[in-house]
Amino acid sequence: MGVNMPARSVIFDALDKFDGSKRRQLNCTEYIQMAGRAGRRGIDDSGFVAILSKGCDTYDYAALLSILLGKAISLESKFRITYNMLLNIIRAEQLNINDMLQSSYVERVSLRALSSKNEEIAKTLEKVNALPKLTCVDCTEVEESASINNYYATLI
């Protein structure tokens, strides 16, 4: 559990934590989550993050790099529609199932994926349209007088 309190600076006094059974190094996602609190929205243009090194203890350079420059773990929605959820929505008249679904994280991820797929399709179509048209010397008369389907039908 954390505290949702805006701060201009975040100071780490350690880069490890107790996970319930043992102490372990913070992973990149945990670091990003905590360091991302630095800088107050609408007040500060940027925030400050400091990592304390106590006494003779220094951090391994490779470990620091993996925490600071590593890739965050992708979030996956755990949102599932259940019968109880549907019954509660039906019972509460002010709730609209379409609005609820559209505001869910899984819907935003789907729309983002759809947008990137549409961009990919558009780029592929541009490449296809940029290709030179194929010409067939033997088919020229057929294309001018009838469609290829009609030509095929006459061959059969």
C-alpha positions as CSV (number, residue, x, y, z in Angstrom):
1,M,0.0,0.0,0.0
2,G,1.4,3.4,-0.9
3,V,0.6,7.1,-0.2
4,N,-0.8,9.2,-3.1
5,M,0.8,12.5,-2.2
6,P,2.4,14.8,-4.8
7,A,6.0,15.6,-4.1
8,R,8.6,17.7,-5.9
9,S,11.4,15.2,-5.1
10,V,11.6,11.5,-4.3
11,I,14.5,10.1,-2.3
12,F,15.4,6.4,-2.2
13,D,17.3,5.4,0.9
14,A,17.6,1.8,-0.5
15,L,17.0,0.1,-3.8
16,D,15.9,-3.1,-2.2
17,K,12.7,-4.1,-0.4
18,F,11.2,-6.9,1.7
19,D,8.8,-8.9,-0.5
20,G,7.2,-10.9,2.3
21,S,9.8,-13.6,2.5
22,K,13.2,-12.0,1.8
23,R,14.9,-8.8,0.8
24,R,15.3,-8.3,-3.0
25,Q,16.3,-5.6,-5.4
26,L,13.6,-3.3,-6.8
27,N,12.7,-4.1,-10.3
28,C,12.5,-1.5,-13.0
29,T,8.7,-1.2,-12.8
30,E,8.7,-0.7,-9.1
31,Y,11.4,2.0,-9.5
32,I,9.4,3.8,-12.2
33,Q,6.3,3.7,-10.1
34,M,7.9,5.3,-7.1
35,A,10.2,7.7,-9.0
36,G,7.3,8.7,-11.2
37,R,5.8,10.5,-8.2
38,A,8.4,13.2,-8.4
39,G,7.0,16.4,-9.8
40,R,3.6,17.8,-8.9
41,R,1.2,17.7,-11.7
42,G,0.3,21.2,-12.9
43,I,2.9,22.8,-10.6
44,D,6.3,21.4,-11.5
45,D,7.7,21.0,-15.1
46,S,9.9,18.2,-13.8
47,G,10.7,16.3,-10.6
48,F,13.9,15.2,-8.9
49,V,15.0,11.7,-7.8
50,A,17.9,11.0,-5.5
51,I,19.4,7.6,-4.4
52,L,21.2,7.7,-1.1
53,S,24.4,5.7,-0.6
54,K,24.8,5.0,3.1
55,G,28.3,4.7,4.5
56,C,30.6,2.4,2.6
57,D,27.7,0.7,0.8
58,T,27.7,1.4,-2.9
59,Y,25.5,0.0,-5.5
60,D,26.7,-2.3,-8.3
61,Y,26.8,-0.4,-11.5
62,A,25.1,-3.1,-13.5
63,A,22.3,-3.4,-10.9
64,L,21.8,0.4,-11.1
65,L,21.6,0.3,-14.9
66,S,19.1,-2.5,-14.9
67,I,16.9,-0.6,-12.5
68,L,17.2,2.8,-14.1
69,L,17.3,1.9,-17.8
70,G,15.3,-1.4,-17.8
71,K,12.0,-1.9,-19.6
72,A,8.9,-1.8,-17.4
73,I,6.7,-4.8,-17.2
74,S,3.6,-4.5,-19.3
75,L,0.3,-4.1,-17.5
76,E,-2.4,-6.7,-18.2
77,S,-6.0,-6.0,-17.3
78,K,-7.6,-8.4,-14.9
79,F,-11.1,-7.0,-15.7
80,R,-13.6,-9.7,-16.2
81,I,-17.3,-9.4,-16.7
82,T,-19.3,-11.5,-14.2
83,Y,-23.0,-12.2,-13.7
84,N,-22.9,-10.3,-10.4
85,M,-21.4,-7.3,-12.1
86,L,-24.1,-7.4,-14.8
87,L,-26.9,-7.7,-12.2
88,N,-25.5,-4.7,-10.2
89,I,-25.3,-2.6,-13.4
90,I,-28.9,-3.5,-14.3
91,R,-30.0,-2.7,-10.7
92,A,-28.3,0.6,-10.6
93,E,-30.1,2.6,-13.3
94,Q,-27.5,5.4,-13.4
95,L,-24.8,3.0,-14.6
96,N,-24.5,2.3,-18.3
97,I,-22.7,-0.9,-19.3
98,N,-21.3,0.6,-22.5
99,D,-19.8,3.6,-20.6
100,M,-18.3,1.3,-18.1
101,L,-16.7,-1.0,-20.7
102,Q,-15.4,1.9,-22.8
103,S,-13.7,3.4,-19.7
104,S,-12.0,0.2,-18.8
105,Y,-8.2,-0.3,-19.1
106,V,-8.7,-3.4,-21.4
107,E,-10.8,-1.3,-23.8
108,R,-8.1,1.4,-24.0
109,V,-5.4,-1.2,-24.7
110,S,-7.6,-2.8,-27.4
111,L,-8.2,0.6,-29.0
112,R,-4.5,1.4,-28.9
113,A,-3.7,-2.0,-30.5
114,L,-6.4,-1.4,-33.2
115,S,-5.0,2.1,-33.9
116,S,-1.5,0.6,-34.5
117,K,-2.9,-2.1,-36.7
118,N,-4.8,0.4,-38.8
119,E,-1.6,2.4,-39.2
120,E,0.2,-0.8,-40.2
121,I,-2.5,-1.5,-42.8
122,A,-2.3,2.0,-44.2
123,K,1.5,1.8,-44.6
124,T,1.2,-1.6,-46.3
125,L,-1.4,-0.3,-48.7
126,E,0.8,2.7,-49.5
127,K,3.6,0.2,-50.4
128,V,1.3,-1.9,-52.5
129,N,-0.1,1.1,-54.3
130,A,3.5,2.3,-55.0
131,L,4.4,-0.9,-56.8
132,P,4.5,-0.7,-60.5
133,K,1.4,-2.1,-62.3
134,L,2.0,-5.5,-63.9
135,T,1.3,-5.7,-67.6
136,C,0.7,-8.8,-69.6
137,V,1.1,-8.6,-73.3
138,D,-1.1,-11.6,-73.9
139,C,-3.9,-10.2,-71.7
140,T,-4.1,-6.7,-73.1
141,E,-6.9,-7.4,-75.6
142,V,-8.9,-9.3,-73.0
143,E,-8.7,-6.5,-70.4
144,E,-9.8,-4.0,-73.0
145,S,-12.8,-6.0,-74.2
146,A,-14.0,-7.9,-71.2
147,S,-13.2,-8.6,-67.6
148,I,-10.8,-11.4,-66.7
149,N,-13.8,-13.4,-65.3
150,N,-15.5,-13.3,-68.7
151,Y,-12.3,-14.4,-70.4
152,Y,-11.9,-17.2,-67.9
153,A,-15.5,-18.3,-68.5
154,T,-14.9,-18.4,-72.3
155,L,-11.9,-20.7,-71.8
156,I,-13.9,-23.3,-69.9
